[in-house]
Amino acid sequence: MSIVTKPIRDQTYYDIRIVAVGAYNEGKFNCPVIEFLGEQESEHPRMLERLTALLESAAKYRPLRNEQKFRVLKNTDGIFEFKADQLRLFCFWDEGDLLVCTNGAVKKKQRTDPTVIRTAIHWKNSYFEAKRNKSLKHEPEHNQIIHVHF
């Protein structure tokens, strides 16, 4: 299994690069962010528009200091969440200008499902382990397969 990041938007003009982390396993690419965003296009298109607007704003101006829209999750060692209505997109920072998205969820209860948080932590740990082992691959924009409409 090889860990890979893929851009989720055009990185050319902004200070913050936003990517999704996933893995190739036996030739098949597994990426929770791609799956989540794809599902939301048909199930929650208006909420997805709000979420993508938050990502656009983060890329242009850095994430908001508004905990109603973007916050660090307690006891997660640096996992953040974007919040747009019930949609949550989990991520972490690398090297100051790289925001790595791990997975997403539709929040239906007061508290975020611990399984979703464990998934985000798993992807973060896998990412940094691959980076330490020099096996992490960043695919360039021309290989972009995540089409988030900004």
Summary of the structure (lengths in Angstrom):
residues: 150
radius of gyration: 14.3
end to end distance: 30.9
largest distance: 41.0
contacts: 446
relative contact order: 0.23
helix: 34%
strand: 30%
